Amino acid sequence: MFHFLILALSTGDIDIIKELLYRDPRTQNDEQVEKVLEEILSLPENKEMRKHYLKK
């Protein structure tokens, strides 16, 4: 799992973060994965994370 975190951080690929959430037993479906990711990225303290993964 740790290598996925390093890869996600170094590439900025949000799909890797989603894959980690899919593997988490607390998320059961696509809707939950998207909701958790949205909630994490919307936290004020995660502003830099949001910019890193949602660059367009």
SVG drawing of the C-alpha trace seen along z (x, -y; Angstrom):
<svg xmlns="http://www.w3.org/2000/svg" viewBox="-23 -26 30 31">
<polyline fill="none" stroke="black" stroke-width="0.4" points="0.0,0.0 2.8,-2.4 4.1,-2.3 0.7,-3.4 0.8,-6.5 4.3,-7.4 3.1,-6.9 0.0,-9.0 2.0,-11.8 4.7,-11.8 2.4,-11.7 -0.6,-13.6 -2.8,-10.9 -6.2,-11.0 -7.1,-7.6 -4.5,-6.0 -6.1,-7.7 -9.5,-6.3 -8.0,-2.8 -6.8,-3.0 -10.3,-4.0 -11.8,-1.1 -9.5,1.3 -10.6,-0.1 -13.3,2.1 -15.2,-1.0 -16.0,-2.0 -18.4,0.4 -19.1,-1.3 -18.3,-4.1 -20.6,-6.5 -19.0,-6.1 -15.5,-6.4 -16.4,-9.6 -18.1,-11.0 -15.2,-10.3 -12.7,-11.8 -14.9,-14.9 -15.1,-15.3 -11.4,-14.9 -10.5,-17.3 -13.0,-19.9 -11.4,-20.3 -9.7,-23.7 -6.5,-22.1 -6.3,-20.0 -6.2,-23.0 -2.7,-22.1 -3.8,-18.4 -6.8,-19.6 -4.7,-21.7 -2.2,-18.8 -4.8,-16.2 -7.3,-18.4 -5.0,-20.4 -6.6,-21.0"/>
</svg>
